[in-house]
Amino acid sequence: MAMIRASCPTCGDVELTTRDVRVLLCSSTYESSYAFQCPSCRVAVAKPAEPRVVDVLLASGIALTVWHMPAELDEVRSGPAVSYDDLLEFHFLLRDAATLDDLFARSARSLESAGPHDS
């Protein structure tokens, strides 16, 4: 099993096995990175990786994970932006159990009235 040398922002250089590292590839942008958990301090580390580094890591037997950008990024946005006041108001609404119960009840009624094919 190949040993990989990587750099932890807390501990500096660390040695990892091929099982400790994962190559991540975004299918939307084709940007790649590699990620690992530091064996010393246990912090999760992710670093960008150029194609030649990805090639070397994959040739060493490191697993590849392909991920996709969320579809919501392509949705058309309309309406005003969410403000700090909106977030603060939402925060206080979430702390109120009666408000949450009301929201859940309204959501359940809305789903029931939509029927099985409309949701």
For each residue, the residues with C-beta under 8 A, 3 or more apart:
1: 17 18 19 61
2: 17 18 60 61
3: 15 16 17
4: 15 16 17 18 20 21 57 60 62
5: 13 14 15 16
6: 13 14 16 21 34 36 45 47
7: 12 13 14 47
8: 11 12 13 14 38 40 41 43 45
9: 43 45
10: 38 40 41 43
11: 8 14 38 40 41
12: 7 8
13: 5 6 7 8
14: 5 6 7 8 11 38 39 40
15: 3 4 5 39
16: 3 4 5 6 20 21 36 39
17: 1 2 3 4 20 21
18: 1 2 4 21 60 61 62
19: 1
20: 4 16 17 36 37 39
21: 4 6 16 17 18 34 35 36 57 62
22: 34 35 36 62 63 64 65
23: 32 33 34 49 54 57 58 62 63 64 65
24: 32 33 34 35 46 65 67
25: 30 31 32 54 64 65 66 67
26: 29 30 31 32 66 67 68 69
27: 30 66 67 68
28: 68 69
29: 26 69
30: 25 26 27
31: 25 26 48
32: 23 24 25 26 48 49 50 51 54
33: 23 24 46 47 48 49
34: 6 21 22 23 24 46 47 49 53 54 57 62
35: 21 22 24 44 45 46 47
36: 6 16 20 21 22 44 45
37: 20 42 43 44 45
38: 8 10 11 14 41 42 43 44 45
39: 14 15 16 20 42
40: 8 10 11 14
41: 8 10 11 38
42: 37 38 39
43: 8 9 10 37 38
44: 35 36 37 38
45: 6 8 9 35 36 37 38
46: 24 33 34 35
47: 6 7 33 34 35
48: 31 32 33
49: 23 32 33 34 53 54 57
50: 32 53 54
51: 32 54 55
52: 55 56
53: 34 49 50 56 57
54: 23 25 32 34 49 50 51 57 58
55: 51 52 58 59
56: 52 53 59 60
57: 4 21 23 34 49 53 54 60 62
58: 23 54 55 61 62 64
59: 55 56
60: 2 4 18 56 57
61: 1 2 18 58
62: 4 18 21 22 23 34 57 58
63: 22 23
64: 22 23 25 58
65: 22 23 24 25
66: 25 26 27
67: 24 25 26 27
68: 26 27 28
69: 26 28 29 73
70: 73
71: 74 75
72: 75
73: 69 70
74: 71
75: 71 72
76:
77:
78:
79:
80: 83
81:
82: 86 87
83: 80 86 87
84: 87 88
85: 88 89
86: 82 83 89 90
87: 82 83 84 90 91
88: 84 85 91 92
89: 85 86 92 93
90: 86 87 93 94
91: 87 88 94 95
92: 88 89 95 96
93: 89 90 96 99 100
94: 90 91 99 100
95: 91 92
96: 92 93 99 100
97: 100 101
98: 101 102
99: 93 94 96 102 103
100: 93 94 96 97 103 104
101: 97 98 104 105
102: 98 99 105 106
103: 99 100 106 107
104: 100 101 107 108
105: 101 102 108 109
106: 102 103 109 110
107: 103 104 110 111
108: 104 105 111 112
109: 105 106 112 113
110: 106 107 113 114
111: 107 108 114 119
112: 108 109
113: 109 110
114: 110 111 118 119
115: 118 119
116: 119
117:
118: 114 115
119: 111 114 115 116
